[in-house]
Amino acid sequence: MPVVHLPFAADHPVFAGHFPGQPIVPGVLLLDWAQAAIEAQLGQSVAALSEAKFHSPATPADTLELDFEISTTAVRFEIRSTARRIASGRFPLPSSSPA
């Protein structure tokens, strides 16, 4: 399973409103980063997200890694900070239909 680091700046503007005094990385931003990293590694687009789970919040201090596994029909992924699971999900490949 490839491992990709998901770098982001602790002073990213999203943290100003999400949430002041106790910032966390928005889930939509995690999914966007995962999709972009997977597509860059594959050299192709993935289909719409068919599954996503958020296991624990990520903060600006967390170092995030994306692991993913490619099958013939989909790409399953997991975002971690060391051993802690942050999020996981599945992107169908364009030739397959979402399950």
Chimera marker file (.cmm) of the C-alpha trace (Angstrom):
<marker_set name="trace">
<marker id="1" x="0.000" y="0.000" z="0.000" r="1" g="1" b="0" radius="0.5"/>
<marker id="2" x="1.568" y="3.355" z="-0.990" r="1" g="1" b="0" radius="0.5"/>
<marker id="3" x="2.097" y="5.873" z="1.811" r="1" g="1" b="0" radius="0.5"/>
<marker id="4" x="1.863" y="9.578" z="1.028" r="1" g="1" b="0" radius="0.5"/>
<marker id="5" x="2.516" y="12.400" z="3.493" r="1" g="1" b="0" radius="0.5"/>
<marker id="6" x="-0.239" y="15.020" z="3.560" r="1" g="1" b="0" radius="0.5"/>
<marker id="7" x="1.553" y="18.278" z="4.316" r="1" g="1" b="0" radius="0.5"/>
<marker id="8" x="-0.363" y="21.353" z="5.388" r="1" g="1" b="0" radius="0.5"/>
<marker id="9" x="0.604" y="24.582" z="7.089" r="1" g="1" b="0" radius="0.5"/>
<marker id="10" x="-0.386" y="25.063" z="10.714" r="1" g="1" b="0" radius="0.5"/>
<marker id="11" x="-1.326" y="28.635" z="9.747" r="1" g="1" b="0" radius="0.5"/>
<marker id="12" x="-3.685" y="27.493" z="6.938" r="1" g="1" b="0" radius="0.5"/>
<marker id="13" x="-6.599" y="29.982" z="6.760" r="1" g="1" b="0" radius="0.5"/>
<marker id="14" x="-9.167" y="27.236" z="7.375" r="1" g="1" b="0" radius="0.5"/>
<marker id="15" x="-8.106" y="27.044" z="11.033" r="1" g="1" b="0" radius="0.5"/>
<marker id="16" x="-9.235" y="30.615" z="11.719" r="1" g="1" b="0" radius="0.5"/>
<marker id="17" x="-12.860" y="29.513" z="11.660" r="1" g="1" b="0" radius="0.5"/>
<marker id="18" x="-12.603" y="25.792" z="12.355" r="1" g="1" b="0" radius="0.5"/>
<marker id="19" x="-12.493" y="26.202" z="15.413" r="1" g="1" b="0" radius="0.5"/>
<marker id="20" x="-10.910" y="29.268" z="17.057" r="1" g="1" b="0" radius="0.5"/>
<marker id="21" x="-8.870" y="28.300" z="20.105" r="1" g="1" b="0" radius="0.5"/>
<marker id="22" x="-9.144" y="24.590" z="19.329" r="1" g="1" b="0" radius="0.5"/>
<marker id="23" x="-8.465" y="24.147" z="15.590" r="1" g="1" b="0" radius="0.5"/>
<marker id="24" x="-9.143" y="20.893" z="13.742" r="1" g="1" b="0" radius="0.5"/>
<marker id="25" x="-8.704" y="19.968" z="10.089" r="1" g="1" b="0" radius="0.5"/>
<marker id="26" x="-12.130" y="19.964" z="8.381" r="1" g="1" b="0" radius="0.5"/>
<marker id="27" x="-13.187" y="16.564" z="7.067" r="1" g="1" b="0" radius="0.5"/>
<marker id="28" x="-13.846" y="17.940" z="3.593" r="1" g="1" b="0" radius="0.5"/>
<marker id="29" x="-10.237" y="19.166" z="3.432" r="1" g="1" b="0" radius="0.5"/>
<marker id="30" x="-8.945" y="15.719" z="4.478" r="1" g="1" b="0" radius="0.5"/>
<marker id="31" x="-11.006" y="14.090" z="1.724" r="1" g="1" b="0" radius="0.5"/>
<marker id="32" x="-9.869" y="16.642" z="-0.848" r="1" g="1" b="0" radius="0.5"/>
<marker id="33" x="-6.204" y="16.039" z="0.041" r="1" g="1" b="0" radius="0.5"/>
<marker id="34" x="-6.711" y="12.274" z="-0.091" r="1" g="1" b="0" radius="0.5"/>
<marker id="35" x="-8.377" y="12.438" z="-3.498" r="1" g="1" b="0" radius="0.5"/>
<marker id="36" x="-5.694" y="14.746" z="-4.938" r="1" g="1" b="0" radius="0.5"/>
<marker id="37" x="-2.847" y="12.565" z="-3.617" r="1" g="1" b="0" radius="0.5"/>
<marker id="38" x="-4.447" y="9.341" z="-4.887" r="1" g="1" b="0" radius="0.5"/>
<marker id="39" x="-5.122" y="10.820" z="-8.319" r="1" g="1" b="0" radius="0.5"/>
<marker id="40" x="-1.542" y="12.097" z="-8.524" r="1" g="1" b="0" radius="0.5"/>
<marker id="41" x="-0.189" y="8.633" z="-7.677" r="1" g="1" b="0" radius="0.5"/>
<marker id="42" x="-2.560" y="6.858" z="-10.098" r="1" g="1" b="0" radius="0.5"/>
<marker id="43" x="-2.201" y="9.358" z="-12.914" r="1" g="1" b="0" radius="0.5"/>
<marker id="44" x="-5.992" y="9.303" z="-13.375" r="1" g="1" b="0" radius="0.5"/>
<marker id="45" x="-9.166" y="10.582" z="-11.773" r="1" g="1" b="0" radius="0.5"/>
<marker id="46" x="-11.192" y="8.547" z="-9.319" r="1" g="1" b="0" radius="0.5"/>
<marker id="47" x="-14.985" y="8.424" z="-9.289" r="1" g="1" b="0" radius="0.5"/>
<marker id="48" x="-17.105" y="10.115" z="-6.632" r="1" g="1" b="0" radius="0.5"/>
<marker id="49" x="-16.438" y="9.195" z="-3.027" r="1" g="1" b="0" radius="0.5"/>
<marker id="50" x="-18.605" y="6.209" z="-2.104" r="1" g="1" b="0" radius="0.5"/>
<marker id="51" x="-17.653" y="5.755" z="1.543" r="1" g="1" b="0" radius="0.5"/>
<marker id="52" x="-16.026" y="7.873" z="4.272" r="1" g="1" b="0" radius="0.5"/>
<marker id="53" x="-15.615" y="7.497" z="8.018" r="1" g="1" b="0" radius="0.5"/>
<marker id="54" x="-14.062" y="9.959" z="10.429" r="1" g="1" b="0" radius="0.5"/>
<marker id="55" x="-12.468" y="8.192" z="13.376" r="1" g="1" b="0" radius="0.5"/>
<marker id="56" x="-10.790" y="11.041" z="15.276" r="1" g="1" b="0" radius="0.5"/>
<marker id="57" x="-10.052" y="14.727" z="14.713" r="1" g="1" b="0" radius="0.5"/>
<marker id="58" x="-6.791" y="15.969" z="13.205" r="1" g="1" b="0" radius="0.5"/>
<marker id="59" x="-5.168" y="19.121" z="14.540" r="1" g="1" b="0" radius="0.5"/>
<marker id="60" x="-2.589" y="21.456" z="12.981" r="1" g="1" b="0" radius="0.5"/>
<marker id="61" x="0.071" y="19.718" z="15.107" r="1" g="1" b="0" radius="0.5"/>
<marker id="62" x="-0.628" y="16.268" z="13.610" r="1" g="1" b="0" radius="0.5"/>
<marker id="63" x="1.604" y="14.763" z="10.951" r="1" g="1" b="0" radius="0.5"/>
<marker id="64" x="-0.756" y="13.073" z="8.529" r="1" g="1" b="0" radius="0.5"/>
<marker id="65" x="-0.083" y="10.099" z="6.297" r="1" g="1" b="0" radius="0.5"/>
<marker id="66" x="-2.311" y="8.617" z="3.643" r="1" g="1" b="0" radius="0.5"/>
<marker id="67" x="-2.188" y="4.877" z="2.964" r="1" g="1" b="0" radius="0.5"/>
<marker id="68" x="-4.180" y="3.474" z="0.094" r="1" g="1" b="0" radius="0.5"/>
<marker id="69" x="-4.767" y="0.190" z="-1.665" r="1" g="1" b="0" radius="0.5"/>
<marker id="70" x="-5.845" y="-0.171" z="-5.271" r="1" g="1" b="0" radius="0.5"/>
<marker id="71" x="-8.115" y="-2.993" z="-6.458" r="1" g="1" b="0" radius="0.5"/>
<marker id="72" x="-9.657" y="-3.513" z="-9.868" r="1" g="1" b="0" radius="0.5"/>
<marker id="73" x="-12.785" y="-1.567" z="-8.876" r="1" g="1" b="0" radius="0.5"/>
<marker id="74" x="-11.801" y="0.935" z="-6.171" r="1" g="1" b="0" radius="0.5"/>
<marker id="75" x="-9.170" y="2.641" z="-4.069" r="1" g="1" b="0" radius="0.5"/>
<marker id="76" x="-9.503" y="2.184" z="-0.313" r="1" g="1" b="0" radius="0.5"/>
<marker id="77" x="-7.668" y="4.724" z="1.840" r="1" g="1" b="0" radius="0.5"/>
<marker id="78" x="-6.815" y="5.509" z="5.427" r="1" g="1" b="0" radius="0.5"/>
<marker id="79" x="-5.439" y="8.754" z="6.873" r="1" g="1" b="0" radius="0.5"/>
<marker id="80" x="-3.381" y="8.346" z="10.053" r="1" g="1" b="0" radius="0.5"/>
<marker id="81" x="-1.357" y="10.401" z="12.469" r="1" g="1" b="0" radius="0.5"/>
<marker id="82" x="1.218" y="7.874" z="13.695" r="1" g="1" b="0" radius="0.5"/>
<marker id="83" x="-0.898" y="4.911" z="14.887" r="1" g="1" b="0" radius="0.5"/>
<marker id="84" x="-4.118" y="6.945" z="15.342" r="1" g="1" b="0" radius="0.5"/>
<marker id="85" x="-6.723" y="6.559" z="12.600" r="1" g="1" b="0" radius="0.5"/>
<marker id="86" x="-8.134" y="9.882" z="11.449" r="1" g="1" b="0" radius="0.5"/>
<marker id="87" x="-10.315" y="8.925" z="8.467" r="1" g="1" b="0" radius="0.5"/>
<marker id="88" x="-10.887" y="6.143" z="5.975" r="1" g="1" b="0" radius="0.5"/>
<marker id="89" x="-12.940" y="5.582" z="2.870" r="1" g="1" b="0" radius="0.5"/>
<marker id="90" x="-13.258" y="4.379" z="-0.678" r="1" g="1" b="0" radius="0.5"/>
<marker id="91" x="-13.180" y="5.941" z="-4.128" r="1" g="1" b="0" radius="0.5"/>
<marker id="92" x="-14.546" y="3.734" z="-6.947" r="1" g="1" b="0" radius="0.5"/>
<marker id="93" x="-12.448" y="3.719" z="-10.084" r="1" g="1" b="0" radius="0.5"/>
<marker id="94" x="-14.183" y="5.340" z="-13.085" r="1" g="1" b="0" radius="0.5"/>
<marker id="95" x="-14.849" y="2.041" z="-14.845" r="1" g="1" b="0" radius="0.5"/>
<marker id="96" x="-16.735" y="0.681" z="-11.811" r="1" g="1" b="0" radius="0.5"/>
<marker id="97" x="-20.022" y="1.799" z="-10.328" r="1" g="1" b="0" radius="0.5"/>
<marker id="98" x="-20.331" y="2.903" z="-6.657" r="1" g="1" b="0" radius="0.5"/>
<marker id="99" x="-21.417" y="0.154" z="-4.315" r="1" g="1" b="0" radius="0.5"/>
<link id1="1" id2="2" r="1" g="1" b="0" radius="0.2"/>
<link id1="2" id2="3" r="1" g="1" b="0" radius="0.2"/>
<link id1="3" id2="4" r="1" g="1" b="0" radius="0.2"/>
<link id1="4" id2="5" r="1" g="1" b="0" radius="0.2"/>
<link id1="5" id2="6" r="1" g="1" b="0" radius="0.2"/>
<link id1="6" id2="7" r="1" g="1" b="0" radius="0.2"/>
<link id1="7" id2="8" r="1" g="1" b="0" radius="0.2"/>
<link id1="8" id2="9" r="1" g="1" b="0" radius="0.2"/>
<link id1="9" id2="10" r="1" g="1" b="0" radius="0.2"/>
<link id1="10" id2="11" r="1" g="1" b="0" radius="0.2"/>
<link id1="11" id2="12" r="1" g="1" b="0" radius="0.2"/>
<link id1="12" id2="13" r="1" g="1" b="0" radius="0.2"/>
<link id1="13" id2="14" r="1" g="1" b="0" radius="0.2"/>
<link id1="14" id2="15" r="1" g="1" b="0" radius="0.2"/>
<link id1="15" id2="16" r="1" g="1" b="0" radius="0.2"/>
<link id1="16" id2="17" r="1" g="1" b="0" radius="0.2"/>
<link id1="17" id2="18" r="1" g="1" b="0" radius="0.2"/>
<link id1="18" id2="19" r="1" g="1" b="0" radius="0.2"/>
<link id1="19" id2="20" r="1" g="1" b="0" radius="0.2"/>
<link id1="20" id2="21" r="1" g="1" b="0" radius="0.2"/>
<link id1="21" id2="22" r="1" g="1" b="0" radius="0.2"/>
<link id1="22" id2="23" r="1" g="1" b="0" radius="0.2"/>
<link id1="23" id2="24" r="1" g="1" b="0" radius="0.2"/>
<link id1="24" id2="25" r="1" g="1" b="0" radius="0.2"/>
<link id1="25" id2="26" r="1" g="1" b="0" radius="0.2"/>
<link id1="26" id2="27" r="1" g="1" b="0" radius="0.2"/>
<link id1="27" id2="28" r="1" g="1" b="0" radius="0.2"/>
<link id1="28" id2="29" r="1" g="1" b="0" radius="0.2"/>
<link id1="29" id2="30" r="1" g="1" b="0" radius="0.2"/>
<link id1="30" id2="31" r="1" g="1" b="0" radius="0.2"/>
<link id1="31" id2="32" r="1" g="1" b="0" radius="0.2"/>
<link id1="32" id2="33" r="1" g="1" b="0" radius="0.2"/>
<link id1="33" id2="34" r="1" g="1" b="0" radius="0.2"/>
<link id1="34" id2="35" r="1" g="1" b="0" radius="0.2"/>
<link id1="35" id2="36" r="1" g="1" b="0" radius="0.2"/>
<link id1="36" id2="37" r="1" g="1" b="0" radius="0.2"/>
<link id1="37" id2="38" r="1" g="1" b="0" radius="0.2"/>
<link id1="38" id2="39" r="1" g="1" b="0" radius="0.2"/>
<link id1="39" id2="40" r="1" g="1" b="0" radius="0.2"/>
<link id1="40" id2="41" r="1" g="1" b="0" radius="0.2"/>
<link id1="41" id2="42" r="1" g="1" b="0" radius="0.2"/>
<link id1="42" id2="43" r="1" g="1" b="0" radius="0.2"/>
<link id1="43" id2="44" r="1" g="1" b="0" radius="0.2"/>
<link id1="44" id2="45" r="1" g="1" b="0" radius="0.2"/>
<link id1="45" id2="46" r="1" g="1" b="0" radius="0.2"/>
<link id1="46" id2="47" r="1" g="1" b="0" radius="0.2"/>
<link id1="47" id2="48" r="1" g="1" b="0" radius="0.2"/>
<link id1="48" id2="49" r="1" g="1" b="0" radius="0.2"/>
<link id1="49" id2="50" r="1" g="1" b="0" radius="0.2"/>
<link id1="50" id2="51" r="1" g="1" b="0" radius="0.2"/>
<link id1="51" id2="52" r="1" g="1" b="0" radius="0.2"/>
<link id1="52" id2="53" r="1" g="1" b="0" radius="0.2"/>
<link id1="53" id2="54" r="1" g="1" b="0" radius="0.2"/>
<link id1="54" id2="55" r="1" g="1" b="0" radius="0.2"/>
<link id1="55" id2="56" r="1" g="1" b="0" radius="0.2"/>
<link id1="56" id2="57" r="1" g="1" b="0" radius="0.2"/>
<link id1="57" id2="58" r="1" g="1" b="0" radius="0.2"/>
<link id1="58" id2="59" r="1" g="1" b="0" radius="0.2"/>
<link id1="59" id2="60" r="1" g="1" b="0" radius="0.2"/>
<link id1="60" id2="61" r="1" g="1" b="0" radius="0.2"/>
<link id1="61" id2="62" r="1" g="1" b="0" radius="0.2"/>
<link id1="62" id2="63" r="1" g="1" b="0" radius="0.2"/>
<link id1="63" id2="64" r="1" g="1" b="0" radius="0.2"/>
<link id1="64" id2="65" r="1" g="1" b="0" radius="0.2"/>
<link id1="65" id2="66" r="1" g="1" b="0" radius="0.2"/>
<link id1="66" id2="67" r="1" g="1" b="0" radius="0.2"/>
<link id1="67" id2="68" r="1" g="1" b="0" radius="0.2"/>
<link id1="68" id2="69" r="1" g="1" b="0" radius="0.2"/>
<link id1="69" id2="70" r="1" g="1" b="0" radius="0.2"/>
<link id1="70" id2="71" r="1" g="1" b="0" radius="0.2"/>
<link id1="71" id2="72" r="1" g="1" b="0" radius="0.2"/>
<link id1="72" id2="73" r="1" g="1" b="0" radius="0.2"/>
<link id1="73" id2="74" r="1" g="1" b="0" radius="0.2"/>
<link id1="74" id2="75" r="1" g="1" b="0" radius="0.2"/>
<link id1="75" id2="76" r="1" g="1" b="0" radius="0.2"/>
<link id1="76" id2="77" r="1" g="1" b="0" radius="0.2"/>
<link id1="77" id2="78" r="1" g="1" b="0" radius="0.2"/>
<link id1="78" id2="79" r="1" g="1" b="0" radius="0.2"/>
<link id1="79" id2="80" r="1" g="1" b="0" radius="0.2"/>
<link id1="80" id2="81" r="1" g="1" b="0" radius="0.2"/>
<link id1="81" id2="82" r="1" g="1" b="0" radius="0.2"/>
<link id1="82" id2="83" r="1" g="1" b="0" radius="0.2"/>
<link id1="83" id2="84" r="1" g="1" b="0" radius="0.2"/>
<link id1="84" id2="85" r="1" g="1" b="0" radius="0.2"/>
<link id1="85" id2="86" r="1" g="1" b="0" radius="0.2"/>
<link id1="86" id2="87" r="1" g="1" b="0" radius="0.2"/>
<link id1="87" id2="88" r="1" g="1" b="0" radius="0.2"/>
<link id1="88" id2="89" r="1" g="1" b="0" radius="0.2"/>
<link id1="89" id2="90" r="1" g="1" b="0" radius="0.2"/>
<link id1="90" id2="91" r="1" g="1" b="0" radius="0.2"/>
<link id1="91" id2="92" r="1" g="1" b="0" radius="0.2"/>
<link id1="92" id2="93" r="1" g="1" b="0" radius="0.2"/>
<link id1="93" id2="94" r="1" g="1" b="0" radius="0.2"/>
<link id1="94" id2="95" r="1" g="1" b="0" radius="0.2"/>
<link id1="95" id2="96" r="1" g="1" b="0" radius="0.2"/>
<link id1="96" id2="97" r="1" g="1" b="0" radius="0.2"/>
<link id1="97" id2="98" r="1" g="1" b="0" radius="0.2"/>
<link id1="98" id2="99" r="1" g="1" b="0" radius="0.2"/>
</marker_set>
